[in-house]
């Protein structure tokens, strides 16, 4: 980043993460773009077999897509409250049917966490509840350009349980709601659910901020 750009970001009000034309009025978005966020959660229809029922805050488009991209790829952590609130709305729909469920976020790979500087899905849980980090992610190829079958294979090879934590969750008998930021084919959620089920954990459903239609 050039010095001038760095100084602008340091001393000038942050631009809206969606339109980038006016300063953000709070939470990383201007009032107009915040008003354009989804108003109600919806049921997603992932294509990957074995994916649990998924409720999302909205479609991956418009201000929601822009905000997610800025949050994940440019480290706009101030968006966590807004995006976490949307995720919480989707979780509430599921939780009404699955009381006392444990929240299990999809983990990033070490490389992704190192690049972003934080666990972006777990950070969205702050407005919702304490996440149970009983999954871990090994190295994984970038999913851009992969077919649905290749995405599923990559997810299966990457995701595994943290044995002690998964065993404790299984022993508790609590059902699980998987959490993610964006659902594309559902391959990641399907692989995560399979890993947890093999460990004796009941996966009831999943919730995400957005789904690619």
RODO-2510 file (C-alpha; in nm, 4 decimals, decimal comma):
residues 213
     n   res          X          Y          Z
     1     x     0,0000     0,0000     0,0000
     2     x     0,1290     0,3452    -0,0875
     3     x     0,2085     0,5853     0,1962
     4     x    -0,0634     0,8331     0,0898
     5     x    -0,3286     0,5607     0,0926
     6     x    -0,2138     0,4395     0,4337
     7     x    -0,2310     0,7923     0,5768
     8     x    -0,5790     0,8437     0,4328
     9     x    -0,7039     0,5260     0,5961
    10     x    -0,5477     0,6319     0,9259
    11     x    -0,6791     0,9895     0,9488
    12     x    -0,9902     1,0077     0,7282
    13     x    -1,3288     0,8475     0,8074
    14     x    -1,3546     0,4973     0,6623
    15     x    -1,5568     0,4758     0,3439
    16     x    -1,8674     0,2610     0,3312
    17     x    -1,7626    -0,1009     0,2692
    18     x    -2,0316    -0,1394     0,0044
    19     x    -2,0656     0,1745    -0,2103
    20     x    -1,7247     0,3216    -0,1091
    21     x    -1,8599     0,6634    -0,2045
    22     x    -1,9480     0,8130     0,1337
    23     x    -1,8118     0,7695     0,4860
    24     x    -1,9498     0,4794     0,6859
    25     x    -2,2073     0,5967     0,9378
    26     x    -2,1432     0,3081     1,1756
    27     x    -2,0560    -0,0570     1,1566
    28     x    -1,8667    -0,0098     0,8315
    29     x    -2,1651     0,0808     0,6105
    30     x    -2,3417     0,4026     0,5188
    31     x    -2,7096     0,4351     0,6087
    32     x    -2,8288     0,3668     0,2534
    33     x    -2,6249     0,0477     0,2127
    34     x    -2,7174    -0,0733     0,5615
    35     x    -3,0810    -0,0325     0,4617
    36     x    -3,0115    -0,2541     0,1612
    37     x    -2,9120    -0,5547     0,3718
    38     x    -3,1519    -0,8517     0,3807
    39     x    -3,4513    -0,8078     0,6091
    40     x    -3,5409    -1,1743     0,6653
    41     x    -3,3595    -1,5077     0,6789
    42     x    -3,4247    -1,7747     0,4161
    43     x    -3,3675    -2,1443     0,3578
    44     x    -3,0732    -2,2186     0,1270
    45     x    -3,0585    -2,5197    -0,1047
    46     x    -2,6945    -2,6414    -0,1239
    47     x    -2,6107    -2,8958    -0,3940
    48     x    -2,3601    -3,1084    -0,2011
    49     x    -2,5025    -3,4378    -0,0697
    50     x    -2,5074    -3,4769     0,3062
    51     x    -2,5382    -3,1046     0,3758
    52     x    -2,7590    -3,0336     0,6787
    53     x    -3,0520    -2,7923     0,6421
    54     x    -2,9085    -2,4415     0,5983
    55     x    -3,0661    -2,1080     0,6887
    56     x    -2,8955    -1,7921     0,5621
    57     x    -2,9462    -1,4225     0,6236
    58     x    -2,9664    -1,3509     0,2505
    59     x    -2,8323    -1,3969    -0,0984
    60     x    -2,4681    -1,3223    -0,1739
    61     x    -2,5315    -1,0046    -0,3692
    62     x    -2,5491    -0,6281    -0,3341
    63     x    -2,4366    -0,4619    -0,0081
    64     x    -2,4185    -0,7974     0,1700
    65     x    -2,1689    -0,9407    -0,0780
    66     x    -1,9597    -0,6240    -0,0727
    67     x    -1,9548    -0,6162     0,3069
    68     x    -1,8514    -0,9813     0,3302
    69     x    -1,5701    -0,9291     0,0805
    70     x    -1,4382    -0,6258     0,2656
    71     x    -1,4608    -0,8093     0,5978
    72     x    -1,2791    -1,1210     0,4775
    73     x    -1,0327    -0,9917     0,2222
    74     x    -0,9521    -0,6406     0,3472
    75     x    -0,9759    -0,6941     0,7209
    76     x    -1,2663    -0,4542     0,7834
    77     x    -1,3331    -0,5986     1,1288
    78     x    -1,5773    -0,3220     1,2182
    79     x    -1,8231    -0,5088     0,9943
    80     x    -1,8267    -0,8046     1,2349
    81     x    -2,1100    -0,6572     1,4421
    82     x    -2,3384    -0,6059     1,1418
    83     x    -2,2546    -0,9385     0,9796
    84     x    -2,2691    -1,1181     1,3139
    85     x    -2,6138    -0,9735     1,3697
    86     x    -2,7278    -1,1127     1,0353
    87     x    -2,5796    -1,4513     1,1193
    88     x    -2,7561    -1,4351     1,4555
    89     x    -3,0864    -1,3826     1,2763
    90     x    -3,0318    -1,7014     1,0767
    91     x    -2,9237    -1,8894     1,3905
    92     x    -3,2387    -1,7762     1,5711
    93     x    -3,4558    -1,9389     1,3055
    94     x    -3,2723    -2,2694     1,3504
    95     x    -3,2436    -2,2454     1,7291
    96     x    -3,6208    -2,2158     1,7591
    97     x    -3,6392    -2,5728     1,6260
    98     x    -3,3190    -2,6989     1,7923
    99     x    -3,3104    -2,5747     2,1537
   100     x    -2,9835    -2,5835     2,3488
   101     x    -2,7794    -2,6347     2,0346
   102     x    -2,4024    -2,5813     2,0388
   103     x    -2,2585    -2,3397     1,7821
   104     x    -1,9666    -2,4841     1,5838
   105     x    -1,7979    -2,2444     1,3381
   106     x    -1,6207    -2,3679     1,0263
   107     x    -1,2504    -2,3063     1,0986
   108     x    -1,0062    -2,1355     0,8622
   109     x    -0,6860    -2,3036     0,7521
   110     x    -0,3699    -2,1820     0,9229
   111     x    -0,2676    -2,0042     0,6047
   112     x    -0,6011    -1,8208     0,5781
   113     x    -0,5973    -1,7202     0,9447
   114     x    -0,2387    -1,5982     0,9160
   115     x    -0,3231    -1,3935     0,6067
   116     x    -0,6365    -1,2365     0,7562
   117     x    -0,5000    -1,2073     1,1086
   118     x    -0,8095    -1,3523     1,2747
   119     x    -1,0685    -1,6312     1,2615
   120     x    -1,3343    -1,4489     1,0625
   121     x    -1,6226    -1,6938     1,1206
   122     x    -1,5626    -1,7359     1,4947
   123     x    -1,5474    -1,3557     1,5273
   124     x    -1,9038    -1,3342     1,3952
   125     x    -2,0246    -1,5388     1,6928
   126     x    -1,9702    -1,2558     1,9427
   127     x    -2,3312    -1,1257     1,9212
   128     x    -2,4681    -1,4831     1,9248
   129     x    -2,2926    -1,6974     2,1836
   130     x    -1,9746    -1,8851     2,2706
   131     x    -1,8508    -2,0975     1,9786
   132     x    -1,7402    -2,4566     2,0302
   133     x    -1,4162    -2,4908     1,8358
   134     x    -1,4173    -2,8667     1,7889
   135     x    -1,3182    -2,8629     1,4198
   136     x    -0,9772    -2,7969     1,2665
   137     x    -0,8798    -2,7318     0,9061
   138     x    -0,5660    -2,8602     0,7421
   139     x    -0,4118    -2,7171     0,4241
   140     x    -0,6640    -2,6741     0,1464
   141     x    -0,6465    -2,5608    -0,2146
   142     x    -0,8289    -2,2433    -0,3197
   143     x    -1,1829    -2,3425    -0,4153
   144     x    -1,2059    -2,0858    -0,6955
   145     x    -1,2415    -2,2703    -1,0246
   146     x    -1,3013    -2,6120    -0,8672
   147     x    -1,5980    -2,8274    -0,9625
   148     x    -1,8527    -2,9273    -0,6986
   149     x    -1,6929    -3,2717    -0,6704
   150     x    -1,3465    -3,1192    -0,6331
   151     x    -1,4720    -2,8801    -0,3644
   152     x    -1,6165    -3,1728    -0,1700
   153     x    -1,2937    -3,3730    -0,1993
   154     x    -1,0859    -3,0747    -0,0825
   155     x    -1,3178    -3,0131     0,2134
   156     x    -1,3192    -3,3813     0,3135
   157     x    -0,9393    -3,3899     0,3056
   158     x    -0,9046    -3,0696     0,5062
   159     x    -1,1624    -3,0829     0,7855
   160     x    -1,1288    -3,3014     1,0961
   161     x    -1,2450    -3,2925     1,4574
   162     x    -1,0404    -3,1910     1,7597
   163     x    -1,0746    -3,5289     1,9372
   164     x    -1,1130    -3,4230     2,3005
   165     x    -1,3509    -3,1362     2,2281
   166     x    -1,5636    -3,3408     1,9884
   167     x    -1,5821    -3,6263     2,2380
   168     x    -1,6989    -3,3901     2,5120
   169     x    -1,9660    -3,2465     2,2833
   170     x    -2,0810    -3,5941     2,1842
   171     x    -2,1015    -3,6974     2,5501
   172     x    -2,3151    -3,3937     2,6307
   173     x    -2,5771    -3,5054     2,3804
   174     x    -2,6246    -3,1486     2,2565
   175     x    -2,7107    -3,1046     1,8887
   176     x    -2,4905    -2,8809     1,6760
   177     x    -2,5571    -2,5865     1,4478
   178     x    -2,2693    -2,5357     1,2044
   179     x    -2,1806    -2,1742     1,1231
   180     x    -2,0181    -2,0315     0,8112
   181     x    -1,9954    -1,7008     0,6319
   182     x    -2,0797    -1,7958     0,2714
   183     x    -2,2404    -2,1130     0,1347
   184     x    -2,1645    -2,1952    -0,2274
   185     x    -2,2164    -2,5655    -0,3012
   186     x    -2,2426    -2,6757     0,0611
   187     x    -1,9310    -2,8946     0,0278
   188     x    -1,7626    -2,7476     0,3364
   189     x    -2,0719    -2,7834     0,5540
   190     x    -2,1245    -3,1378     0,4277
   191     x    -1,7653    -3,2368     0,5089
   192     x    -1,7830    -3,0724     0,8522
   193     x    -2,1086    -3,2495     0,9317
   194     x    -1,9632    -3,5855     0,8234
   195     x    -1,6549    -3,5400     1,0431
   196     x    -1,8643    -3,4514     1,3478
   197     x    -2,1102    -3,7344     1,2919
   198     x    -1,8245    -3,9833     1,2754
   199     x    -1,7235    -3,8554     1,6189
   200     x    -2,0733    -3,9181     1,7538
   201     x    -2,1937    -3,5563     1,7396
   202     x    -2,5466    -3,4887     1,6185
   203     x    -2,5485    -3,2167     1,3505
   204     x    -2,8965    -3,0700     1,3329
   205     x    -2,8581    -2,7799     1,0912
   206     x    -2,6365    -2,4974     0,9679
   207     x    -2,6577    -2,1197     0,9455
   208     x    -2,4621    -1,8734     0,7340
   209     x    -2,4535    -1,5064     0,6479
   210     x    -2,5090    -1,5546     0,2760
   211     x    -2,5600    -1,8118     0,0038
   212     x    -2,4487    -1,7988    -0,3579
   213     x    -2,7541    -1,8616    -0,5723
***
